[in-house]
Amino acid sequence: MKFKPTEPWRFLDEYRGRLFDGQWPNIKTMFHISAMRYPDNLCFRVFSPKEESFTYREAEKKIKEVSYFLLSHGVRKGDRIGVSGKNSPEWAIAYLAVIYAGAIVVPLDYSLKDSEMETLISFGGVTRLFIDKERIDRIDPDGSNGLIERYSLEPCEEYPFVLDMDGPEAEGEAADPADTAAILFTSGTTGVPKGVMLSHENLVSDCYLAQGNMNIYSTDVFYAILPIHHAYTMLAVFFESFSVGAATVFGKKLVVSQILRELKEGHVTMFLAVPMLFNKMIAALMAGVRKKGMVVYGLIRAMMGFSGMVKKVFGVNIGKKMFGFLLRNLSLEENRICICGGGPLPASTFRMFNELGIDFVQGYGLTETSPITHLNPTEAYIETSVGRRIPGCEVRIVDPDSDGNGTIFIKGSMVMQGYYNNPEATEEVLSADGWLNTGDVGHQDEDGYLYLTGRAKSVIVTEGGKNVFPEEIEDHFQLFDDIDQVCVIGYLIDKEMKSEGIRILIHPTEKYVSSVGGDKSVVEKHMNEIVTEVNKELQSYKKITRVTVVDEPMPMTSTKKIKRFEVRAKYE
């Protein structure tokens, strides 16, 4: 399928030489250009707990004031400042104020436990933290992990509130596009954390190059319902919107009824989410159609099939007019494009949204690639592909098998600088000449469309798009004397939906088994009790949902590491 990428970033030529030099501006200049072009456009909006909005002029004014405050309190170029909290305009303003001050922003997952967040703060050398009021007193209260100042993202008497901050006008030291802009932690509650260092060029270039596969406009309204600290939402919603002068509506709760209300009230045109949410939405819609009887259901499905054929073959979208009455149930009647990322999506879900008249596509990338490397063009999408490589992205398939499937390597301006303070981990995945080993397996066609066929090493991707690293869970079992070995692997919950659950294989110690006379029922009961105890310590998406007690030791390497892939092959 032929597709010619566009170059919508050409408008930057007008500002090159005046506001910046080189190919790409830094993040501060990118936002400033949009504020100059669209000062009265809506920039940020939120409906809960109260409605609040900022135009680009208002947003930049506040961003500058917060940066003045930071500079007057001693913030300098290269300082690392954390931002953590529920999605909100205040979160966005804090993030950009850190950038305007010339510092490095460290977005932190708000769902982390206090101790886990403190580990990342300490490891990342974070000295200041913007955070929601409810947790501001709990994170590093004595400064033992390095915090010297804390700021609130909500009105607060004890700490400076982001929207009240101001100071004498000052300019932070200008950031070069090659300077680190953000450090994103992909994992790290145990062992050595992995903080992905992304430069201004990484993020800005990825933001614009992705638009080569999909046009977005200053009239668009994006919806940020997924946590904005995550690379997917941060770049594909937050950055993409302000790169063109579009608006972002911030959602705070992953509750379908609230999402549908905010999609409608916000007049959202760009809706980005994970497979779990899109699967729920289409399943609920089709269930409602079935209630009208099999004749009506059959007729609508036939009409959807016809609509999809016309769209695919002739490039004409008749679905939106045909099925407007259904799209209103999903608050998508004003929607222009839906994008799915963060995990595998069934082709059936992809197909049905397109049949209903929604330009529905999926993309691919990693935090280490800023994250977008592939995106399906709306006018040339392939349901079974995770997308076409964006301009400037090189892809190499290493050691392909007879079907052409091999390890996916990626090179381009979007590839990270490396892992913060972790050269060993960096060397494992990033070559000296800039090729990143994604660890994923797949193949690409002659037109640059990528097809995934395997997972990244041992990573388990849940239905909600969360990456779960087995080692993080396995470490919780080290202190149980009755357990000899554990191995955490993924298992398919639903083959059609491609959703994975978390399974643990446990080999008890011979001493414990002997102590209960080898009674399997007693052994299994005790092992399940231990798992229940550990599950209480884990975040919801990391909880173990299947337990298997194995009778014989699992194979290990010479360094006493379980051969995970052999174990998985044996017990799947």
URFEN-V629589 format. One record per residue. N is the residue number from 0. RES is the residue in one small letter. PHI is phi in whole degrees, 0 to 359 (NA if undefined). OMEGA is omega as a letter, one per 30 degrees, with the letter a starting at -180 (* if undefined). D_LAST is the distance of its C-alpha to the last C-alpha in Angstrom with 2 decimals. Layout:
N_RES_PHI_OMEGA_D_LAST / N_RES_PHI_OMEGA_D_LAST
This chain:
0_m_NA_a_36.49 / 1_k_273_l_39.39 / 2_f_210_a_39.87 / 3_k_255_l_42.53 / 4_p_297_l_41.85 / 5_t_263_l_44.77 / 6_e_230_a_46.26 / 7_p_292_a_47.14 / 8_w_278_a_47.66 / 9_r_298_l_50.95 / 10_f_298_l_52.89 / 11_l_295_a_52.35 / 12_d_302_a_55.01 / 13_e_296_a_57.62 / 14_y_254_a_56.74 / 15_r_291_a_55.98 / 16_g_94_l_58.89 / 17_r_258_a_60.03 / 18_l_256_l_57.16 / 19_f_202_l_54.86 / 20_d_242_l_54.80 / 21_g_87_a_52.15 / 22_q_283_a_49.40 / 23_w_232_l_47.84 / 24_p_284_l_49.33 / 25_n_278_a_47.84 / 26_i_296_l_46.27 / 27_k_302_a_49.58 / 28_t_292_l_51.45 / 29_m_300_l_48.87 / 30_f_293_a_49.28 / 31_h_298_l_53.04 / 32_i_299_l_53.36 / 33_s_295_l_51.73 / 34_a_294_l_54.01 / 35_m_287_a_56.96 / 36_r_285_a_55.96 / 37_y_228_a_54.95 / 38_p_301_a_56.64 / 39_d_261_l_56.84 / 40_n_291_l_53.37 / 41_l_294_a_51.05 / 42_c_254_a_48.76 / 43_f_234_l_46.90 / 44_r_211_l_46.75 / 45_v_216_a_45.20 / 46_f_253_a_45.80 / 47_s_234_g_44.57 / 48_p_282_l_46.07 / 49_k_220_a_49.08 / 50_e_287_a_49.65 / 51_e_209_a_50.36 / 52_s_211_l_50.76 / 53_f_223_l_51.98 / 54_t_281_l_53.44 / 55_y_297_l_52.91 / 56_r_297_a_56.38 / 57_e_293_a_55.71 / 58_a_296_a_52.27 / 59_e_293_l_53.61 / 60_k_302_a_56.61 / 61_k_290_l_54.45 / 62_i_301_l_52.06 / 63_k_297_a_55.12 / 64_e_297_l_56.56 / 65_v_294_l_53.42 / 66_s_295_l_53.38 / 67_y_299_l_57.06 / 68_f_300_a_56.23 / 69_l_298_a_53.54 / 70_l_296_l_55.88 / 71_s_289_l_58.69 / 72_h_259_l_56.44 / 73_g_94_l_55.83 / 74_v_291_l_52.66 / 75_r_228_a_52.73 / 76_k_305_l_50.80 / 77_g_94_l_47.51 / 78_d_298_a_47.26 / 79_r_253_a_43.82 / 80_i_236_a_43.92 / 81_g_274_l_41.04 / 82_v_225_a_40.61 / 83_s_210_l_38.40 / 84_g_165_l_38.68 / 85_k_289_a_38.03 / 86_n_305_a_38.68 / 87_s_190_l_42.46 / 88_p_301_l_45.42 / 89_e_297_l_46.22 / 90_w_301_a_42.88 / 91_a_296_a_43.65 / 92_i_295_l_47.23 / 93_a_299_a_46.27 / 94_y_305_a_43.75 / 95_l_289_l_46.38 / 96_a_295_l_49.15 / 97_v_300_l_47.31 / 98_i_296_a_47.12 / 99_y_298_l_50.80 / 100_a_282_l_51.78 / 101_g_88_a_50.21 / 102_a_269_l_47.55 / 103_i_255_a_43.75 / 104_v_266_l_41.72 / 105_v_238_l_38.59 / 106_p_288_a_36.74 / 107_l_241_a_34.83 / 108_d_297_a_32.15 / 109_y_290_a_34.11 / 110_s_277_l_31.13 / 111_l_296_l_30.90 / 112_k_291_a_32.31 / 113_d_306_a_35.81 / 114_s_294_l_34.82 / 115_e_292_l_32.10 / 116_m_295_l_34.65 / 117_e_296_l_37.20 / 118_t_299_a_34.94 / 119_l_290_l_34.75 / 120_i_299_a_38.47 / 121_s_293_a_39.33 / 122_f_296_a_37.14 / 123_g_277_a_38.31 / 124_g_65_l_41.93 / 125_v_284_a_42.35 / 126_t_254_a_45.92 / 127_r_223_a_46.27 / 128_l_218_l_44.06 / 129_f_267_a_44.40 / 130_i_204_l_42.52 / 131_d_298_a_42.84 / 132_k_302_a_45.53 / 133_e_296_a_43.38 / 134_r_242_a_41.72 / 135_i_299_a_44.48 / 136_d_278_a_45.82 / 137_r_268_a_42.47 / 138_i_268_l_41.36 / 139_d_45_a_42.97 / 140_p_297_a_46.13 / 141_d_260_l_47.87 / 142_g_75_a_47.01 / 143_s_291_l_45.32 / 144_n_259_l_42.51 / 145_g_111_a_45.03 / 146_l_289_l_45.89 / 147_i_248_l_49.62 / 148_e_213_l_49.77 / 149_r_231_a_47.82 / 150_y_231_a_48.52 / 151_s_263_l_47.67 / 152_l_269_l_46.15 / 153_e_225_l_47.90 / 154_p_309_a_51.55 / 155_c_205_a_52.08 / 156_e_279_a_55.27 / 157_e_279_a_54.08 / 158_y_230_l_52.46 / 159_p_300_l_53.35 / 160_f_269_a_51.92 / 161_v_308_a_50.75 / 162_l_283_l_53.02 / 163_d_262_a_56.03 / 164_m_288_l_55.66 / 165_d_194_l_58.39 / 166_g_188_l_60.42 / 167_p_296_a_63.00 / 168_e_304_a_62.11 / 169_a_200_l_60.48 / 170_e_250_l_58.28 / 171_g_288_l_55.35 / 172_e_299_a_55.07 / 173_a_298_l_53.73 / 174_a_270_l_50.19 / 175_d_282_l_49.68 / 176_p_307_a_46.81 / 177_a_278_l_45.24 / 178_d_287_l_45.33 / 179_t_294_l_42.27 / 180_a_256_a_42.27 / 181_a_212_l_39.14 / 182_i_239_a_36.47 / 183_l_249_l_33.19 / 184_f_273_l_30.73 / 185_t_270_a_27.11 / 186_s_192_l_25.87 / 187_g_143_l_27.69 / 188_t_283_l_27.84 / 189_t_223_l_26.87 / 190_g_67_l_27.77 / 191_v_274_a_29.86 / 192_p_296_l_29.86 / 193_k_248_l_29.40 / 194_g_257_a_32.37 / 195_v_283_l_32.47 / 196_m_270_l_36.14 / 197_l_245_a_37.24 / 198_s_275_l_40.79 / 199_h_303_a_43.17 / 200_e_296_l_42.79 / 201_n_309_a_38.98 / 202_l_287_a_39.13 / 203_v_292_a_42.29 / 204_s_296_a_41.46 / 205_d_297_l_37.97 / 206_c_300_a_39.57 / 207_y_282_a_42.12 / 208_l_297_l_40.16 / 209_a_299_l_37.54 / 210_q_289_l_40.54 / 211_g_295_l_40.97 / 212_n_259_a_38.20 / 213_m_201_l_39.35 / 214_n_282_l_42.83 / 215_i_234_a_43.38 / 216_y_228_l_46.79 / 217_s_293_l_49.02 / 218_t_271_a_49.03 / 219_d_285_l_45.28 / 220_v_234_l_43.91 / 221_f_269_l_40.47 / 222_y_238_a_38.51 / 223_a_259_l_36.81 / 224_i_259_l_34.54 / 225_l_281_a_31.61 / 226_p_306_a_32.49 / 227_i_282_l_34.93 / 228_h_290_a_34.05 / 229_h_285_a_30.90 / 230_a_304_a_31.58 / 231_y_300_a_30.63 / 232_t_289_a_33.23 / 233_m_301_a_35.67 / 234_l_272_a_36.06 / 235_a_286_l_35.22 / 236_v_247_a_37.29 / 237_f_301_a_39.66 / 238_f_294_a_40.69 / 239_e_301_a_40.63 / 240_s_295_a_42.88 / 241_f_281_l_45.52 / 242_s_288_a_45.56 / 243_v_239_a_47.28 / 244_g_82_l_49.09 / 245_a_271_a_46.73 / 246_a_257_l_45.99 / 247_t_237_l_43.04 / 248_v_259_a_42.57 / 249_f_265_l_40.63 / 250_g_259_a_38.41 / 251_k_255_a_37.72 / 252_k_232_l_35.35 / 253_l_277_l_32.13 / 254_v_245_a_33.58 / 255_v_305_a_33.68 / 256_s_300_l_37.23 / 257_q_289_l_38.59 / 258_i_300_a_36.85 / 259_l_297_l_38.42 / 260_r_293_a_41.77 / 261_e_287_l_41.72 / 262_l_300_a_40.66 / 263_k_287_a_43.73 / 264_e_294_a_46.18 / 265_g_274_a_45.22 / 266_h_52_a_45.56 / 267_v_291_l_42.31 / 268_t_249_a_41.89 / 269_m_236_a_38.85 / 270_f_243_l_35.79 / 271_l_248_a_32.79 / 272_a_206_a_29.66 / 273_v_257_a_25.86 / 274_p_308_a_23.59 / 275_m_306_a_23.36 / 276_l_289_l_27.14 / 277_f_295_l_27.68 / 278_n_298_l_25.08 / 279_k_296_a_26.92 / 280_m_295_a_30.26 / 281_i_289_l_29.66 / 282_a_294_l_28.00 / 283_a_295_a_31.02 / 284_l_296_a_33.42 / 285_m_292_l_32.06 / 286_a_296_l_31.97 / 287_g_295_l_35.64 / 288_v_293_a_36.44 / 289_r_299_a_34.89 / 290_k_296_l_37.21 / 291_k_278_l_40.11 / 292_g_108_a_39.21 / 293_m_292_l_37.35 / 294_v_293_l_40.39 / 295_v_296_l_40.62 / 296_y_301_a_36.88 / 297_g_298_a_36.94 / 298_l_295_a_40.03 / 299_i_294_l_38.63 / 300_r_296_l_35.39 / 301_a_294_l_37.63 / 302_m_295_l_39.81 / 303_m_296_l_36.84 / 304_g_299_l_35.77 / 305_f_295_l_39.35 / 306_s_300_l_39.57 / 307_g_296_l_36.45 / 308_m_295_a_37.83 / 309_v_297_a_41.19 / 310_k_293_a_39.71 / 311_k_288_a_37.47 / 312_v_276_a_40.09 / 313_f_254_l_43.34 / 314_g_70_a_42.36 / 315_v_248_a_44.11 / 316_n_265_l_42.59 / 317_i_259_a_43.96 / 318_g_294_a_41.16 / 319_k_296_l_42.63 / 320_k_284_a_45.83 / 321_m_293_a_44.21 / 322_f_242_l_41.71 / 323_g_303_a_43.63 / 324_f_293_l_43.77 / 325_l_276_a_39.96 / 326_l_297_l_39.61 / 327_r_297_l_42.08 / 328_n_293_l_39.61 / 329_l_256_a_37.28 / 330_s_57_a_40.29 / 331_l_248_a_39.55 / 332_e_294_l_42.85 / 333_e_261_a_44.11 / 334_n_291_l_40.86 / 335_r_260_a_41.03 / 336_i_219_l_37.55 / 337_c_249_l_34.12 / 338_i_235_l_31.71 / 339_c_249_l_28.01 / 340_g_209_l_26.30 / 341_g_86_a_23.96 / 342_g_170_a_20.68 / 343_p_289_a_19.35 / 344_l_241_l_21.50 / 345_p_298_l_21.06 / 346_a_300_a_23.75 / 347_s_294_l_25.05 / 348_t_294_l_26.09 / 349_f_306_a_27.67 / 350_r_294_a_29.50 / 351_m_295_l_30.83 / 352_f_298_l_32.40 / 353_n_294_l_34.15 / 354_e_296_l_35.34 / 355_l_282_l_36.90 / 356_g_104_l_38.90 / 357_i_272_l_37.06 / 358_d_284_a_36.65 / 359_f_248_a_32.99 / 360_v_223_l_31.18 / 361_q_231_a_28.35 / 362_g_227_a_28.44 / 363_y_214_l_26.54 / 364_g_169_l_27.30 / 365_l_226_l_26.67 / 366_t_306_a_28.87 / 367_e_292_l_29.82 / 368_t_242_l_31.29 / 369_s_78_g_33.40 / 370_p_246_a_31.00 / 371_i_282_l_31.76 / 372_t_238_a_31.28 / 373_h_224_l_30.55 / 374_l_207_l_31.91 / 375_n_287_l_32.25 / 376_p_295_a_35.98 / 377_t_297_a_36.88 / 378_e_268_a_38.99 / 379_a_210_a_36.52 / 380_y_275_l_33.02 / 381_i_232_a_29.99 / 382_e_301_a_27.39 / 383_t_271_a_24.44 / 384_s_255_l_25.70 / 385_v_276_l_25.59 / 386_g_134_l_29.22 / 387_r_263_a_31.95 / 388_r_301_a_32.76 / 389_i_280_l_35.71 / 390_p_305_l_39.01 / 391_g_84_l_39.15 / 392_c_259_l_35.42 / 393_e_258_a_34.49 / 394_v_232_l_31.03 / 395_r_229_l_29.94 / 396_i_260_a_26.78 / 397_v_261_l_26.29 / 398_d_53_a_24.91 / 399_p_292_l_23.96 / 400_d_273_a_22.08 / 401_s_296_l_23.63 / 402_d_266_l_22.75 / 403_g_89_a_24.39 / 404_n_272_l_21.36 / 405_g_210_l_21.85 / 406_t_288_a_22.16 / 407_i_271_l_24.49 / 408_f_248_a_27.67 / 409_i_229_l_30.31 / 410_k_222_l_33.99 / 411_g_160_a_36.71 / 412_s_293_a_38.91 / 413_m_272_a_36.06 / 414_v_285_a_34.12 / 415_m_305_l_34.49 / 416_q_284_a_37.00 / 417_g_144_l_34.42 / 418_y_271_a_32.97 / 419_y_300_l_35.79 / 420_n_54_a_36.90 / 421_n_214_a_33.77 / 422_p_297_a_34.79 / 423_e_296_l_32.01 / 424_a_294_l_29.28 / 425_t_297_a_31.50 / 426_e_297_a_31.89 / 427_e_293_a_28.16 / 428_v_241_a_27.83 / 429_l_238_a_31.41 / 430_s_280_a_33.56 / 431_a_298_a_37.31 / 432_d_264_l_38.00 / 433_g_93_l_35.94 / 434_w_274_l_32.63 / 435_l_261_l_29.68 / 436_n_277_a_26.21 / 437_t_288_a_24.06 / 438_g_80_l_20.79 / 439_d_275_a_19.61 / 440_v_243_l_19.00 / 441_g_178_l_20.93 / 442_h_216_l_24.19 / 443_q_233_l_27.60 / 444_d_267_a_30.17 / 445_e_293_l_33.85 / 446_d_264_l_34.81 / 447_g_88_l_32.64 / 448_y_276_a_29.94 / 449_l_256_l_26.53 / 450_y_233_a_23.20 / 451_l_272_l_20.00 / 452_t_232_a_16.88 / 453_g_212_a_14.98 / 454_r_266_l_14.91 / 455_a_288_l_17.31 / 456_k_32_a_15.87 / 457_s_259_a_14.10 / 458_v_295_l_15.79 / 459_i_257_l_14.22 / 460_v_254_a_16.49 / 461_t_283_a_17.09 / 462_e_300_a_18.75 / 463_g_279_l_22.07 / 464_g_86_l_21.71 / 465_k_278_l_21.51 / 466_n_272_l_20.03 / 467_v_244_l_18.35 / 468_f_265_a_18.33 / 469_p_308_a_16.05 / 470_e_301_a_19.01 / 471_e_297_a_21.20 / 472_i_279_a_19.26 / 473_e_300_a_18.63 / 474_d_299_a_22.40 / 475_h_290_a_23.20 / 476_f_259_a_21.93 / 477_q_294_a_24.11 / 478_l_265_l_27.05 / 479_f_268_a_25.52 / 480_d_293_a_26.87 / 481_d_276_a_24.68 / 482_i_248_l_21.48 / 483_d_267_a_20.92 / 484_q_219_l_17.78 / 485_v_224_l_15.54 / 486_c_217_a_12.76 / 487_v_261_l_12.15 / 488_i_223_l_9.40 / 489_g_267_l_9.24 / 490_y_217_a_7.49 / 491_l_287_l_9.41 / 492_i_280_a_12.23 / 493_d_217_a_14.00 / 494_k_298_a_13.19 / 495_e_293_a_16.94 / 496_m_278_l_17.72 / 497_k_59_a_14.87 / 498_s_271_a_15.02 / 499_e_248_l_12.59 / 500_g_251_a_12.63 / 501_i_248_a_12.42 / 502_r_240_l_10.30 / 503_i_238_l_11.72 / 504_l_256_a_10.99 / 505_i_238_l_14.51 / 506_h_248_a_16.33 / 507_p_289_l_19.86 / 508_t_288_l_22.96 / 509_e_298_a_24.51 / 510_k_300_a_27.67 / 511_y_292_a_26.30 / 512_v_301_l_24.56 / 513_s_295_a_27.91 / 514_s_295_l_29.88 / 515_v_252_l_28.41 / 516_g_68_l_28.80 / 517_g_71_a_25.11 / 518_d_289_a_24.82 / 519_k_297_a_21.12 / 520_s_295_l_22.12 / 521_v_292_l_24.28 / 522_v_299_a_21.74 / 523_e_297_l_19.12 / 524_k_298_a_22.01 / 525_h_294_l_23.18 / 526_m_296_l_19.90 / 527_n_294_l_19.56 / 528_e_295_l_23.19 / 529_i_295_l_22.61 / 530_v_299_l_19.90 / 531_t_300_l_22.42 / 532_e_296_l_25.04 / 533_v_293_a_23.18 / 534_n_303_l_22.28 / 535_k_295_a_26.04 / 536_e_271_a_26.48 / 537_l_265_l_23.98 / 538_q_296_a_24.85 / 539_s_305_a_23.59 / 540_y_283_l_21.08 / 541_k_258_a_19.55 / 542_k_292_l_19.11 / 543_i_281_a_15.98 / 544_t_244_l_14.95 / 545_r_216_a_12.18 / 546_v_238_l_12.75 / 547_t_233_l_11.09 / 548_v_267_a_13.71 / 549_v_256_a_12.93 / 550_d_277_a_15.83 / 551_e_243_a_16.07 / 552_p_300_l_16.58 / 553_m_276_a_14.04 / 554_p_297_a_15.46 / 555_m_229_l_18.03 / 556_t_278_l_20.43 / 557_s_292_l_24.16 / 558_t_264_l_24.61 / 559_k_67_l_22.32 / 560_k_254_a_19.54 / 561_i_294_l_15.93 / 562_k_281_a_14.27 / 563_r_302_a_11.70 / 564_f_289_l_10.31 / 565_e_295_l_10.17 / 566_v_296_a_8.41 / 567_r_298_a_5.69 / 568_a_298_a_5.67 / 569_k_286_a_5.98 / 570_y_256_l_3.83 / 571_e_292_*_0.00
